[in-house]
Amino acid sequence: MKIAYITYGGAVKYAAANGFNEYLDLLPYLQHKGLHIEKQIWNDPAVNWQQYDVALLKTPWDYHEKIDEFVSWLDKLEALNVRLLNDYNTVRGNLDKHYLSDVSAAGFDVIPSLFLDKGWQGDLTSLFNDLQTDSIIIKPCISGGSKNTIVVSRDNAETAHAEVVRLLTFGDYIVQPMMTAVQDGEWSFLFFNGLYSHTVLKKPKAGDFRVQQGFGGTIEPLSPTPAEIAKAAAYVERFAKDSLYARVDGLMVDGKFILMELELTEPFLYLSYGANAIENYYQALLECL
C-alpha cells in the first residue's frame, strides 16, 4: 500500500519538544515502521496521484488561501479512488466554520457565534448586543493560523468598521465574543481513531489572544479528568466517529468545556506532548489502513 503524506511548501514554526519535532520527525518515524509513505505537496502539478492508494493529510497549511484549488484537488483524488484520511466528507464539512452551527444545533456546547456573509456592511453595534459582550473576535470562516483575525471592542467599533467591511469583501466571517478564558489557555484534546490520546494547554503571550507559537504562545501537557475527556469525546463520537485524527479545541468557562473548533482537516497534533502519543497515532493509522 502506497501512502502520500500531504504537506505544503511553506514554513512551519512549531518547535521540537521532548526530543521530537512533529513536522520533521513524524514522516521518518512512519517510514522506519515499514510504511510505504512519502511526502508530497498537495498542489504540486508534477505529482502522479494515481500511484497512491491513500493520501494522509498532515500539513497542507495554505489550503485556506487557495480554497477553490484545494477543493478541486480533493475532487480529483476522490475520482482517482485515492482514500483520504480523514475521509472526504469529513474534510469537506470541516473546511468552513459554518459547521459550528450544526454542532450547536445538535445540542453541544459551542462558543456563541454569528456569521456575516461576504460583502457585509452592517452595524457592528448589533453584533455586540446580540452576543451580549463588549469585545468580539472576527475571523474568516475559511482560515488558519489566526490570519485576518481581529478583535474589536465596543469602544473602538466606529474606527474599526472600515477594516471589518474591507475584510468582508474577501469572504464570509464568523463573529464570537472575545472570551476572557482565552488568557487561561485553550484546551486541545487529541483523539486517534476515536480513542483519547492526550491533551495540551495553549496559552497566548501577555496582551495577545493568539496561542500559536509563532505569536509567542506556549504549549504544555495537561491531565484532564475522566469527565472532561468524556465531554470532549462526545464531540468526536457525534461528528468524527471514523476519523483517524480529531482535535477538540475549547475553553473552560466556569468549569465547563465549551467548543471553539473541531479540527478535522489538518491540525497540528502535539505528538511530542503526550505520553505514547506518537505510538498512539501510528497504531490508529495501522487500524485505519
C-alpha positions in Angstrom: 0.0 0.0 0.0 1.5 3.3 -1.1 0.7 6.4 1.0 1.1 10.1 0.2 2.0 12.2 3.2 0.4 15.5 2.4 2.1 18.8 3.2 2.7 22.2 1.7 5.6 24.3 0.5 5.6 26.9 3.3 7.4 27.1 6.6 6.3 25.5 9.9 7.1 27.4 13.1 6.3 24.7 15.7 9.4 23.8 17.7 10.6 20.4 18.9 9.6 19.3 22.3 10.8 16.3 24.3 13.2 15.3 21.6 10.6 15.1 18.8 9.7 17.6 16.0 6.3 16.6 14.6 6.9 18.4 11.3 10.3 17.0 10.7 10.3 13.7 12.5 6.9 12.1 12.1 7.4 11.0 8.5 10.7 9.3 9.1 9.2 7.6 12.1 6.4 6.2 10.0 8.9 5.1 7.3 11.0 3.4 9.9 8.0 1.5 11.0 7.9 0.0 7.5 5.1 2.0 5.9 5.5 2.8 2.2 4.8 6.5 2.7 6.4 9.6 1.1 5.9 13.3 1.3 4.0 15.2 -1.4 3.0 18.8 -1.6 -0.7 18.8 -2.3 -0.7 21.3 -5.2 2.5 20.1 -6.9 1.5 19.7 -10.6 4.2 17.1 -11.1 2.7 14.5 -8.7 1.1 11.5 -10.2 -1.7 10.9 -7.6 -2.9 7.8 -9.3 0.1 5.9 -8.0 -1.2 6.2 -4.4 -3.7 4.1 -2.5 -4.0 6.6 0.4 -3.5 10.3 1.0 -2.8 11.3 4.6 -3.5 14.9 5.3 -0.8 16.4 7.6 0.2 19.9 6.9 -1.5 21.4 3.8 -1.5 24.6 5.7 -2.1 27.0 2.8 -5.4 25.4 1.7 -7.5 28.3 3.1 -5.6 30.7 0.8 -6.4 28.5 -2.2 -9.7 27.0 -1.2 -11.1 26.5 -4.7 -7.9 24.8 -5.8 -7.9 22.6 -2.7 -11.5 21.5 -3.1 -10.8 20.7 -6.8 -7.8 18.7 -5.6 -9.9 16.7 -3.2 -12.4 16.0 -6.0 -9.6 14.8 -8.2 -8.2 12.4 -5.6 -11.7 11.1 -4.9 -12.3 10.5 -8.6 -9.0 8.5 -8.7 -10.2 6.3 -5.8 -7.4 7.5 -3.6 -8.6 7.0 0.0 -8.3 10.1 2.1 -7.5 10.3 5.8 -9.6 11.9 7.2 -12.3 10.9 4.7 -13.6 13.3 2.0 -17.0 14.1 3.6 -15.4 14.8 6.9 -12.8 17.1 5.5 -15.1 19.0 3.2 -17.6 19.6 6.0 -14.8 20.9 8.3 -13.3 23.4 5.9 -15.8 26.2 6.7 -16.6 27.3 10.2 -20.3 27.3 9.4 -20.1 23.7 10.6 -20.2 25.1 14.2 -23.9 25.9 13.6 -24.6 22.2 13.1 -22.7 21.3 16.2 -24.6 23.9 18.2 -27.9 22.8 16.7 -27.2 19.2 17.8 -27.2 20.4 21.4 -23.5 20.6 22.0 -21.8 23.5 23.9 -20.2 25.9 21.4 -19.0 29.5 21.9 -21.9 31.7 20.7 -21.4 32.6 17.1 -22.8 34.8 14.4 -22.0 34.6 10.7 -21.5 37.5 8.3 -21.9 37.0 4.6 -19.3 38.2 2.1 -20.0 41.8 1.3 -21.5 42.6 4.7 -21.6 46.4 5.5 -23.8 46.4 8.6 -23.7 47.9 12.0 -21.1 46.5 14.5 -23.2 47.6 17.4 -25.8 45.0 16.8 -23.1 42.3 17.0 -22.1 43.3 20.5 -25.7 43.4 21.5 -26.6 40.1 20.1 -23.6 38.4 21.6 -24.0 40.3 24.9 -20.4 41.3 25.1 -18.2 44.4 24.8 -15.5 42.7 22.8 -15.7 40.5 19.8 -13.4 38.4 17.7 -13.9 38.4 13.9 -12.3 35.7 11.8 -12.7 34.2 8.3 -15.0 31.2 8.0 -12.2 29.6 6.0 -8.9 30.3 7.7 -5.9 29.1 9.5 -3.2 30.4 11.9 -5.3 33.4 13.0 -4.8 35.1 9.6 -7.1 38.1 9.1 -8.5 37.7 12.6 -9.2 40.8 14.6 -10.5 41.8 17.9 -12.9 44.7 18.1 -14.2 46.4 21.3 -17.4 48.3 21.6 -15.3 51.4 22.3 -13.4 51.2 19.0 -16.2 49.8 16.9 -16.6 53.0 14.9 -13.0 53.3 13.9 -12.8 49.5 13.2 -15.8 49.4 10.9 -14.0 50.2 7.7 -11.4 47.4 8.3 -14.2 44.9 9.1 -16.0 45.9 5.9 -12.8 45.5 3.9 -12.2 42.0 5.3 -15.7 41.0 4.4 -15.0 41.7 0.8 -12.9 38.5 0.7 -15.4 36.0 2.2 -17.7 35.0 5.0 -16.7 35.7 8.6 -17.6 34.3 12.0 -18.1 36.6 15.0 -17.8 35.4 18.6 -17.4 37.1 22.0 -13.8 37.6 22.9 -13.7 35.2 25.8 -11.6 36.2 28.9 -11.0 32.5 29.4 -8.6 32.6 26.5 -6.0 34.1 28.8 -6.2 30.9 31.0 -5.4 28.9 27.9 -7.1 26.9 25.1 -7.5 23.2 25.7 -6.8 20.8 22.9 -7.9 17.1 23.3 -6.4 14.7 20.7 -8.2 11.6 19.6 -6.9 9.0 17.2 -9.4 6.6 15.6 -11.9 7.6 18.2 -9.6 6.8 21.2 -8.4 9.5 23.5 -4.6 10.1 23.3 -3.6 13.3 25.1 -4.3 16.9 25.9 -2.4 20.2 25.8 -3.0 23.7 27.1 -2.0 26.5 24.8 -1.6 30.0 26.3 -1.2 33.3 24.5 1.6 35.7 25.5 0.5 38.5 27.7 -1.7 41.0 26.0 -2.4 38.7 23.0 -5.2 36.2 22.1 -3.3 34.1 19.6 -2.0 30.8 21.1 0.3 29.8 18.2 4.0 29.5 19.0 4.7 31.9 16.1 2.9 34.6 18.0 4.7 33.8 21.3 2.2 31.3 22.6 3.2 28.5 24.9 2.3 24.8 25.0 2.2 22.4 27.9 0.8 18.9 28.6 -2.4 18.8 30.6 -4.0 16.0 32.6 -7.8 16.4 32.3 -10.3 14.5 34.5 -12.2 11.5 33.1 -15.3 13.7 33.0 -13.5 16.3 30.9 -12.2 13.7 28.5 -15.7 12.3 28.2 -17.1 15.7 27.3 -14.6 16.1 24.5 -15.1 12.6 23.3 -18.8 13.2 22.8 -18.0 15.7 20.0 -15.8 13.1 18.4 -18.4 10.4 18.7 -21.0 12.6 17.1 -19.0 14.4 14.4 -15.8 12.5 13.8 -16.7 8.9 14.5 -14.5 7.2 11.9 -11.7 9.7 11.7 -8.0 8.9 12.1 -7.4 12.1 13.9 -9.6 14.7 15.7 -8.6 17.7 17.8 -11.2 19.2 20.0 -10.3 22.8 20.9 -12.1 24.8 23.5 -12.1 26.8 26.7 -13.0 26.1 30.3 -15.7 28.6 31.3 -16.9 28.4 34.9 -15.6 24.8 35.0 -17.5 23.9 31.8 -15.8 22.9 28.5 -17.1 25.0 25.5 -16.0 24.2 22.0 -14.1 26.7 19.9 -13.3 24.5 16.9 -13.4 20.8 15.9 -10.2 20.3 13.9 -10.6 17.5 11.4 -8.7 18.7 8.4 -5.0 19.4 9.0 -4.5 20.1 12.8 -1.1 20.0 14.4 -1.3 17.0 16.8 1.1 17.9 19.5 2.5 14.4 19.4 5.6 15.3 21.4 3.5 16.5 24.4 1.6 13.3 25.3 2.9 10.0 26.7 2.8 7.4 23.9 1.1 9.9 21.6 3.4 9.1 18.7 2.8 5.4 19.0 -1.0 6.1 19.6 -1.1 7.9 16.2 0.8 5.1 14.5 -1.4 2.3 15.9 -4.5 4.3 14.9 -3.1 4.7 11.4 -2.5 1.0 11.1 -6.1 0.3 12.2 -7.4 2.7 9.6 -5.3 1.2 6.9 
